[in-house]
Amino acid sequence: METILNYFETIPPLHRGIIIVGGLTFFWIIEGIMPLFGLSYKKWKHAIPNMFFTLTTILVNLPLAFVFLKSSDWVVANNFGILNWLPDMPIWLYGILGIFLIDCIGAYLPHLIEHKVKPLWMVHLVHHSDHHVDTTTANRHHPLESLIRYVFTLLGIFVIGTPIALVFLYQSLSVVATQFNHANIKLPKKVDHLLSYIIVSPDMHKVHHHYKLPYTDSNYGNIFSVWDRLFGTYMKLDTDKIIYGVDVFPDETKNGNIKDLLLQPFQKYIKPTTSIRE
């Protein structure tokens, strides 16, 4: 663990880019071999807006990384935050605990809040309005959402007392995990189910992308599924019943157009409908 943390403390931007591109490429290939849903859409055309928002996410986060660095240096130097208030522990336990806590405060919490606060939901809508969820959907976030998530991660640094190595390690794990659980891949049901007790599996996360409540408001987890199970937001739905998108924003043409997606947060809020649990 010490070697891993030393590497991520000074990980070059190029290496972070390789992780993003490498993960996308790997799961893109796997989708073609073992798809969950048949490829009835134009995959390359579908990927264009999603890749655009992947780029905007990078452009928002990279220049602001120095704030993470300064904040992490401050909490470590001032012995501030949960990790710094706990008794000494083995480095492997320190790393795992830190990643778990970042996953809760920096990912699960803002995701839940985005679904509960109307203006934030309209920003997050860009992610949910994808009608063909696959690995490229993982980073389909409006630039405003990238800023929102950034603020929560920054908050997590101060609450948890996270060194920069753990921040960068978590972000790298998060990228690959979300590319995996959004990927249009079909795992054996037993394998997927077993994985869902530890991490957010593909079938588990697909429920979150169902087009109607209450399923849309469930399974908020990013890497670890424990938070949904612990806070009562875990739900199951057979994958053959899942329909992607958002019921009150059904225009697939607009939901696949970059200009319309950039303006999507500024549309009038429409209350989602709730279906009877299937």
Phi and psi in degrees as a GROMACS rama.xvg file:
@    title "Ramachandran Plot"
@    xaxis  label "Phi"
@    yaxis  label "Psi"
@TYPE xy
-61.2794  -40.8659  GLU-2
-63.6544  -42.0426  THR-3
-62.5688  -46.4623  ILE-4
-64.6887  -37.7267  LEU-5
-62.2218  -39.2204  ASN-6
-66.153  -47.8236  TYR-7
-74.0658  -16.1725  PHE-8
-64.0535  -31.0488  GLU-9
-128.621  29.777  THR-10
-59.6207  126.885  ILE-11
-67.8903  147.762  PRO-12
-54.5451  -34.5652  PRO-13
-59.752  -42.3016  LEU-14
-66.3123  -36.5628  HIS-15
-66.1358  -37.4282  ARG-16
-65.9266  -38.952  GLY-17
-63.4341  -37.5725  ILE-18
-62.2911  -43.7871  ILE-19
-64.1325  -51.9459  ILE-20
-67.5564  -40.946  VAL-21
-63.4447  -41.8558  GLY-22
-64.4405  -45.8371  GLY-23
-58.4985  -45.7567  LEU-24
-63.514  -44.4156  THR-25
-62.3199  -50.8255  PHE-26
-72.9067  -27.421  PHE-27
-60.5166  -44.286  TRP-28
-66.1059  -44.7392  ILE-29
-61.8567  -36.1806  ILE-30
-59.3539  -34.907  GLU-31
-73.412  -23.5552  GLY-32
-88.6099  -42.2746  ILE-33
-138.4  66.6307  MET-34
-71.7813  144.751  PRO-35
-73.3439  -47.7503  LEU-36
-114.677  140.749  PHE-37
-56.6421  145.326  GLY-38
-77.9993  76.3441  LEU-39
-91.2775  12.1261  SER-40
-126.63  164.635  TYR-41
-82.1061  100.839  LYS-42
-62.2958  -42.4085  LYS-43
-68.2548  -41.5269  TRP-44
-63.9743  -41.272  LYS-45
-62.5149  -33.4925  HIS-46
-73.9811  -22.389  ALA-47
-57.8862  -56.0545  ILE-48
-63.8309  -34.6404  PRO-49
-66.7407  -38.447  ASN-50
-69.7908  -33.3458  MET-51
-59.4057  -45.6465  PHE-52
-74.5123  -23.9679  PHE-53
-63.7779  -42.068  THR-54
-65.2615  -42.7473  LEU-55
-65.2962  -34.3311  THR-56
-61.9331  -44.0033  THR-57
-63.833  -43.6731  ILE-58
-66.4003  -29.2316  LEU-59
-75.5952  -43.3757  VAL-60
-80.5901  -39.1174  ASN-61
-61.385  -48.0936  LEU-62
-65.2894  -24.8642  PRO-63
-91.6256  -0.832422  LEU-64
-60.5387  -26.9015  ALA-65
-66.5371  -26.8895  PHE-66
-69.2909  -40.3389  VAL-67
-57.365  -45.6268  PHE-68
-61.568  -49.1423  LEU-69
-63.8549  -39.985  LYS-70
-67.0737  -43.9183  SER-71
-63.1411  -41.7373  SER-72
-61.1224  -38.3693  ASP-73
-68.1073  -46.0446  TRP-74
-66.0212  -34.7162  VAL-75
-70.229  -45.4604  VAL-76
-65.2218  -31.6211  ALA-77
-101.911  9.00166  ASN-78
53.2578  46.871  ASN-79
-109.77  142.597  PHE-80
104.862  162.905  GLY-81
-54.0806  -49.0176  ILE-82
-61.4257  -33.023  LEU-83
-82.412  -13.7179  ASN-84
-95.256  -11.7064  TRP-85
-81.2031  157.399  LEU-86
-61.5933  160.699  PRO-87
-56.7687  142.738  ASP-88
-144.252  163.516  MET-89
-58.9571  148.374  PRO-90
-60.6522  -33.6446  ILE-91
-67.2896  -38.099  TRP-92
-70.8869  -39.7678  LEU-93
-57.6795  -44.6195  TYR-94
-67.0969  -45.8231  GLY-95
-64.9806  -44.3282  ILE-96
-62.3175  -41.9607  LEU-97
-61.9804  -43.3178  GLY-98
-64.9676  -41.4368  ILE-99
-59.8122  -45.9613  PHE-100
-68.1551  -39.3755  LEU-101
-63.0974  -38.8658  ILE-102
-61.6941  -34.6683  ASP-103
-75.6882  -54.5294  CYS-104
-79.0613  -35.493  ILE-105
-92.36  -11.1447  GLY-106
-132.82  -59.7715  ALA-107
-60.6807  -49.2245  TYR-108
-60.8132  -52.3109  LEU-109
-63.3429  -33.1759  PRO-110
-63.5441  -45.3032  HIS-111
-62.1286  -44.8543  LEU-112
-62.796  -38.2544  ILE-113
-61.1836  -29.5712  GLU-114
-82.1827  -18.94  HIS-115
-100.773  -22.4095  LYS-116
-104.985  119.403  VAL-117
-54.5914  -51.2438  LYS-118
-60.3879  -36.379  PRO-119
-72.2909  -33.854  LEU-120
-62.9395  -38.7208  TRP-121
-65.6337  -30.5367  MET-122
-72.2074  -44.2595  VAL-123
-70.4883  -17.8508  HIS-124
-55.6586  -32.2066  LEU-125
-55.5909  -38.9594  VAL-126
-70.3747  -40.0041  HIS-127
-82.8159  -15.7858  HIS-128
-83.9389  9.50137  SER-129
-75.8982  124.805  ASP-130
-88.9777  -6.01896  HIS-131
-139.47  82.4747  HIS-132
-68.2444  124.23  VAL-133
-146.647  -170.019  ASP-134
-60.7314  -27.4348  THR-135
-72.3534  -16.692  THR-136
-70.8583  -21.1763  THR-137
-53.3564  -41.2683  ALA-138
-109.868  23.2535  ASN-139
-81.658  81.8929  ARG-140
-129.564  134.157  HIS-141
-59.0754  145.546  HIS-142
-53.0724  -33.4499  PRO-143
-64.1369  -36.9562  LEU-144
-69.0147  -35.3633  GLU-145
-59.1502  -38.5241  SER-146
-68.7153  -40.5037  LEU-147
-61.4782  -48.2948  ILE-148
-63.0896  -35.607  ARG-149
-60.9379  -45.0384  TYR-150
-61.8824  -41.2256  VAL-151
-68.0836  -37.1012  PHE-152
-64.8302  -40.3352  THR-153
-62.2868  -42.6627  LEU-154
-59.3233  -42.2947  LEU-155
-60.1457  -36.7671  GLY-156
-58.971  -43.7771  ILE-157
-74.6493  -41.1628  PHE-158
-67.0918  -43.5367  VAL-159
-86.4778  -27.385  ILE-160
76.5676  49.8082  GLY-161
-89.8375  125.301  THR-162
-69.7433  157.097  PRO-163
-62.6461  -30.1069  ILE-164
-59.8637  -41.4046  ALA-165
-70.4218  -34.8825  LEU-166
-62.5211  -49.7803  VAL-167
-69.432  -35.335  PHE-168
-64.0426  -45.7022  LEU-169
-62.1317  -44.5192  TYR-170
-61.1606  -38.126  GLN-171
-67.9736  -43.5191  SER-172
-63.6351  -38.522  LEU-173
-63.3767  -42.7176  SER-174
-58.8458  -49.5662  VAL-175
-67.6905  -40.4999  VAL-176
-63.1207  -42.3953  ALA-177
-73.0761  -33.885  THR-178
-63.7159  -35.9936  GLN-179
-69.7976  -49.9057  PHE-180
-78.5818  -12.2374  ASN-181
-91.5064  -17.2883  HIS-182
-60.0341  142.355  ALA-183
-81.842  66.9752  ASN-184
-122.65  150.174  ILE-185
-112.577  107.612  LYS-186
-93.413  157.05  LEU-187
-54.5507  136.86  PRO-188
-54.777  -41.8374  LYS-189
-65.2855  -39.0054  LYS-190
-65.2264  -47.5162  VAL-191
-60.296  -43.6232  ASP-192
-63.8242  -42.5646  HIS-193
-64.7831  -42.3206  LEU-194
-59.7081  -36.3355  LEU-195
-67.3173  -10.7996  SER-196
-79.1407  -16.563  TYR-197
-117.378  -54.7468  ILE-198
-119.005  166.506  ILE-199
-75.1615  111.868  VAL-200
-87.0301  164.879  SER-201
-56.3075  -47.7708  PRO-202
-63.9778  -38.1109  ASP-203
-62.4524  -45.7982  MET-204
-74.4749  -29.1224  HIS-205
-59.9209  -30.7166  LYS-206
-58.8379  -39.0613  VAL-207
-62.9876  -25.8697  HIS-208
-95.1032  7.36698  HIS-209
-62.6184  144.915  HIS-210
-75.9317  -6.58072  TYR-211
-129.314  152.867  LYS-212
-69.0473  157.085  LEU-213
-84.7162  -0.972733  PRO-214
-67.7867  -34.554  TYR-215
-59.9017  -34.2978  THR-216
-94.886  54.1033  ASP-217
-151.186  169.144  SER-218
50.1206  58.194  ASN-219
-80.1119  -9.25724  TYR-220
-55.3163  151.451  GLY-221
-103.419  -62.4956  ASN-222
-105.934  -53.4376  ILE-223
-100.473  137.764  PHE-224
-83.3869  -9.83959  SER-225
-58.1789  -33.6804  VAL-226
-68.2425  -40.1651  TRP-227
-65.1929  -40.4062  ASP-228
-70.2332  -37.2228  ARG-229
-71.974  -39.4856  LEU-230
-100.038  9.33254  PHE-231
74.2855  27.5695  GLY-232
-109.967  13.388  THR-233
-85.2281  134.259  TYR-234
-140.25  156.585  MET-235
-121.363  149.101  LYS-236
-156.645  134.274  LEU-237
-58.0058  135.584  ASP-238
-63.4336  -25.6597  THR-239
-74.1596  -6.71196  ASP-240
-102.278  -3.9823  LYS-241
-78.5385  132.908  ILE-242
-123.398  124.823  ILE-243
-82.0908  157.327  TYR-244
111.421  -163.158  GLY-245
-131.269  125.613  VAL-246
-57.4588  -34.5876  ASP-247
-91.9296  1.1215  VAL-248
-130.229  70.5085  PHE-249
-88.1423  -2.49938  PRO-250
-73.8988  100.868  ASP-251
-66.9492  -30.3944  GLU-252
-65.833  -49.2148  THR-253
-65.6948  -35.5763  LYS-254
-74.5625  -2.19907  ASN-255
-118.934  10.2243  GLY-256
-108.022  125.579  ASN-257
-58.1155  -45.1814  ILE-258
-61.1617  -46.7352  LYS-259
-65.2458  -35.5447  ASP-260
-68.8312  -36.7036  LEU-261
-64.25  -31.8506  LEU-262
-90.0348  -8.37596  LEU-263
-55.7691  -39.5451  GLN-264
-63.6427  -16.7061  PRO-265
-101.111  7.84458  PHE-266
-73.0455  168.216  GLN-267
-71.2148  135.803  LYS-268
-67.7237  133.514  TYR-269
-122.346  126.503  ILE-270
-67.2985  125.471  LYS-271
-65.1436  152.231  PRO-272
-89.8546  159.352  THR-273
-114.289  128.258  THR-274
-94.3572  157.108  SER-275
-68.7963  137.513  ILE-276
-58.4043  132.086  ARG-277
